[in-house]
Each structure stands twice: as C-alpha cells, then as structure tokens.
C-alpha cells in the first residue's frame, strides 16, 4: 500500500511527467464514482488518456452529486467571492472540508474540481481568479509541472495584476517515508495549515483594501 512505500516510490511525479507528452489527456477523480465516470469517458474519447488512481484510496468526503464529465471542463462545486480553491484528485475532498470551515467564519470560497490537468480549463479558472483575486491550488503531486504550475502560468500568460497565489503540494525532493497525514503535516499541506493561511491572508487583505483608492488631501 502507498502508506508503506519508501522515499523513491511515493508516486507523486506522474501527473507532471505525463504532462510533457503531446496530445495526451490527464485526469484525476475526486472519488471512486468519478473514477468510473472518467473511465467511461476515456473509452468514448478514443485518444490517449491517463487517469490518476486516487492514491491511498478514497477520501472520507462523500459527494452526493456527480456532474457530467465534459472534455476540458472542470467542475465548480461552490461559488464564492473571497478565495478560489482549485483542487485535483483526492485533494478535492480536502478543499470541501476547508470550504466548510471558512464558511463558519464568514469567508466565501469558490471550490473548483479541476478534473483535467491536461487539457486545462483555463476559462473557468481565470474567470474565478478575476473575481476573487486570491487563488490557492491543492494537489497530491510535486509542485513542479503540476496543477500549481498550470495556474501560475495562466496568471502570467493573461498578465493578471494584484493576484495572491499559493500552491500546496510536494516540494522538489524525494518525499520521506510516512503516512499521508504525517507527510501532509510535514510539508504543510494539511487542512489546518491551509485553513490558517487563507484566513490570515484574507484578514491582511481586508486591512489593506480600505486604503485603496484614497487620495491624499491637499495641505
């Protein structure tokens, strides 16, 4: 099982190295039901497809609804105006848990299930970022060449200004041996750390925003 693998066999590089292959489709499901839907979609697509099996099994979060999978389209799970959370694979469950905790303190998060890493749904993500001006990405993958890189490239490509972006994933190292919970805490990609980061960042933004647009009075 994944929990027992060593430093060189964590399986956190596959999304990134498959992404280099031209004309390939890369998908990662939020749960087993979406995995089934993606397998059916892949058969109908009749083109090279990679589906990332949920590492460590299915997350505890249970999704009651599963929207139809459309090519190159992500799934917007919640609407919000304070922060955009883009997650892929089993990290979508984590994103929803964080969303509920943020809601309790009055922070409105827009949660997006990426579904596709390649081709990436730039339109939906860009529209959300333009609204919130604050985006974080969650992935069970190395940060190099993964979901976080895709979002950063999008922001740079479209020359978006005044956007706060933070990527959560594994650094460019051979990840140590340990349980998923232990490793996520070690690399600060657990729910608690992400929640505090979002809360503190929004608190800082609200302190600064009232000063925007004010003009200095003439002496």
C-alpha positions as CSV (number, residue, x, y, z in Angstrom):
1,X,0.0,0.0,0.0
2,X,1.0,3.6,-0.5
3,X,1.5,4.2,3.2
4,X,4.3,1.7,3.3
5,X,6.3,2.9,0.2
6,X,9.8,4.3,0.5
7,X,11.3,7.6,-0.5
8,X,11.7,6.7,-4.2
9,X,8.2,5.2,-4.7
10,X,5.7,7.7,-3.4
11,X,4.1,8.1,-6.9
12,X,3.9,11.9,-6.7
13,X,5.6,12.6,-10.0
14,X,3.3,11.0,-12.5
15,X,1.0,14.0,-13.3
16,X,4.0,16.1,-14.1
17,X,6.0,13.7,-16.3
18,X,2.9,12.6,-18.3
19,X,2.0,16.2,-18.9
20,X,5.1,16.5,-21.2
21,X,3.6,14.1,-23.7
22,X,1.8,15.9,-26.6
23,X,-1.8,15.1,-27.4
24,X,-2.5,13.3,-24.1
25,X,-5.4,13.8,-21.7
26,X,-4.6,13.7,-18.0
27,X,-7.5,13.3,-15.5
28,X,-7.7,12.7,-11.7
29,X,-11.0,11.9,-9.9
30,X,-12.3,13.3,-6.7
31,X,-13.7,9.8,-5.6
32,X,-14.4,6.3,-6.9
33,X,-17.7,7.3,-8.6
34,X,-15.9,10.0,-10.6
35,X,-13.2,7.4,-11.4
36,X,-15.8,5.2,-13.0
37,X,-17.2,8.1,-15.0
38,X,-13.7,9.1,-16.2
39,X,-13.0,5.5,-17.4
40,X,-16.2,5.6,-19.4
41,X,-15.3,9.0,-20.8
42,X,-11.8,7.8,-21.7
43,X,-13.2,4.8,-23.7
44,X,-15.5,7.2,-25.7
45,X,-12.8,9.7,-26.3
46,X,-10.7,7.2,-28.3
47,X,-7.4,9.0,-27.7
48,X,-4.5,8.6,-25.3
49,X,-5.8,9.1,-21.7
50,X,-4.1,8.9,-18.3
51,X,-6.3,8.6,-15.2
52,X,-4.6,9.1,-11.9
53,X,-5.9,6.5,-9.5
54,X,-6.7,8.0,-6.0
55,X,-3.5,7.4,-4.0
56,X,-4.2,6.0,-0.6
57,X,-7.8,5.1,-1.6
58,X,-11.0,7.1,-1.5
59,X,-11.2,10.2,0.8
60,X,-13.6,10.3,3.6
61,X,-15.6,13.1,2.0
62,X,-18.7,11.7,0.3
63,X,-20.0,13.6,-2.8
64,X,-23.8,13.2,-3.3
65,X,-23.8,14.6,-6.8
66,X,-21.5,14.0,-9.8
67,X,-22.0,16.2,-12.8
68,X,-21.5,15.0,-16.4
69,X,-17.8,15.0,-17.5
70,X,-17.2,17.3,-20.4
71,X,-13.9,17.4,-22.2
72,X,-11.5,20.1,-20.9
73,X,-14.1,21.3,-18.4
74,X,-13.6,21.4,-14.6
75,X,-16.4,21.3,-12.1
76,X,-17.4,24.2,-9.9
77,X,-18.6,22.8,-6.6
78,X,-19.2,26.0,-4.7
79,X,-19.4,29.7,-5.5
80,X,-17.6,32.3,-3.6
81,X,-16.0,35.8,-3.8
82,X,-13.1,35.7,-1.3
83,X,-10.8,32.9,-2.5
84,X,-10.6,30.4,-5.3
85,X,-9.6,26.9,-4.3
86,X,-8.5,24.8,-7.3
87,X,-8.0,21.1,-6.4
88,X,-7.4,17.9,-8.3
89,X,-7.9,14.3,-7.4
90,X,-8.3,13.3,-3.7
91,X,-7.4,16.9,-2.7
92,X,-10.9,18.0,-3.7
93,X,-12.3,16.4,-0.6
94,X,-9.8,18.4,1.5
95,X,-10.9,21.6,-0.4
96,X,-14.5,21.0,0.6
97,X,-13.6,20.5,4.2
98,X,-11.7,23.7,4.2
99,X,-14.6,25.4,2.4
100,X,-17.0,24.5,5.3
101,X,-14.6,25.7,7.9
102,X,-14.1,29.0,6.1
103,X,-17.9,29.4,5.8
104,X,-18.2,29.2,9.5
105,X,-16.1,32.4,9.9
106,X,-17.8,34.2,7.0
107,X,-15.2,33.6,4.3
108,X,-16.7,32.6,0.9
109,X,-14.6,30.2,-1.0
110,X,-15.1,29.1,-4.6
111,X,-14.1,25.5,-4.9
112,X,-13.2,24.1,-8.3
113,X,-12.6,20.4,-9.1
114,X,-10.0,20.6,-11.9
115,X,-10.7,17.1,-13.2
116,X,-8.3,17.7,-16.1
117,X,-4.7,18.6,-15.7
118,X,-4.3,18.4,-19.5
119,X,-6.0,20.0,-21.3
120,X,-6.7,22.5,-18.5
121,X,-9.9,24.5,-18.2
122,X,-8.3,28.0,-18.4
123,X,-11.6,29.9,-18.9
124,X,-13.4,28.7,-15.8
125,X,-10.3,29.1,-13.5
126,X,-9.4,32.5,-15.0
127,X,-13.0,33.8,-14.5
128,X,-12.9,32.8,-10.9
129,X,-9.5,34.3,-10.2
130,X,-10.5,37.6,-11.8
131,X,-13.4,37.7,-9.3
132,X,-11.6,36.7,-6.1
133,X,-8.0,37.9,-6.8
134,X,-6.8,35.2,-4.5
135,X,-6.2,31.6,-5.6
136,X,-4.7,28.5,-4.0
137,X,-4.1,25.1,-5.6
138,X,-4.2,21.7,-3.9
139,X,-2.5,18.6,-5.4
140,X,-1.2,15.3,-4.3
141,X,1.8,15.8,-6.6
142,X,5.1,17.5,-6.9
143,X,4.7,21.3,-7.4
144,X,7.0,21.3,-10.4
145,X,4.9,20.9,-13.6
146,X,1.6,20.1,-11.8
147,X,-1.6,22.0,-11.1
148,X,0.1,24.8,-9.3
149,X,2.4,25.4,-12.2
150,X,-0.5,25.4,-14.6
151,X,-2.4,28.1,-12.6
152,X,0.8,30.3,-12.3
153,X,1.4,30.0,-16.0
154,X,-2.2,31.1,-16.7
155,X,-1.9,34.1,-14.4
156,X,1.4,35.1,-16.1
157,X,0.0,34.5,-19.6
158,X,-3.0,36.7,-19.0
159,X,-0.9,39.3,-17.1
160,X,-3.3,39.4,-14.2
161,X,-2.3,42.0,-11.6
162,X,-2.7,42.1,-7.9
163,X,-3.5,38.4,-7.5
164,X,-2.4,36.4,-4.5
165,X,-1.4,32.8,-5.5
166,X,-0.3,30.0,-3.2
167,X,0.4,26.4,-4.3
168,X,0.2,23.4,-1.9
169,X,1.9,20.2,-2.9
170,X,5.1,18.3,-2.5
171,X,8.5,20.1,-3.0
172,X,11.3,19.1,-5.3
173,X,12.6,16.4,-3.0
174,X,12.3,12.6,-2.5
175,X,9.5,12.5,-0.1
176,X,10.2,10.7,3.2
177,X,8.5,7.5,4.4
178,X,5.3,8.1,6.4
179,X,1.5,8.0,6.4
180,X,-0.4,10.5,4.2
181,X,-1.3,12.5,7.3
182,X,2.3,12.7,8.6
183,X,3.6,13.8,5.2
184,X,1.0,16.4,4.7
185,X,1.7,17.9,8.1
186,X,5.5,17.8,7.4
187,X,5.1,19.6,4.1
188,X,2.4,22.0,5.4
189,X,-0.3,20.9,3.1
190,X,-2.7,19.6,5.7
191,X,-6.2,21.1,6.2
192,X,-5.3,23.1,9.3
193,X,-2.3,24.8,7.7
194,X,-4.2,25.7,4.6
195,X,-7.2,27.0,6.5
196,X,-5.0,29.3,8.6
197,X,-3.1,30.5,5.6
198,X,-6.4,31.5,3.8
199,X,-7.9,33.1,6.9
200,X,-4.8,35.1,7.7
201,X,-4.3,36.2,4.1
202,X,-7.8,37.5,3.8
203,X,-7.6,39.2,7.1
204,X,-4.5,41.0,5.9
205,X,-6.2,41.9,2.6
206,X,-9.2,43.4,4.4
207,X,-6.9,45.6,6.4
208,X,-5.2,46.9,3.3
209,X,-8.2,47.2,1.0
210,X,-9.9,50.2,2.8
211,X,-6.8,52.3,2.0
212,X,-7.0,51.6,-1.8
213,X,-8.2,54.4,-3.9
214,X,-7.9,57.1,-1.3
215,X,-6.3,60.3,-2.4
216,X,-4.1,62.5,-0.2
217,X,-5.8,65.7,0.8
218,X,-4.2,69.0,-0.1
219,X,-2.4,70.6,2.8
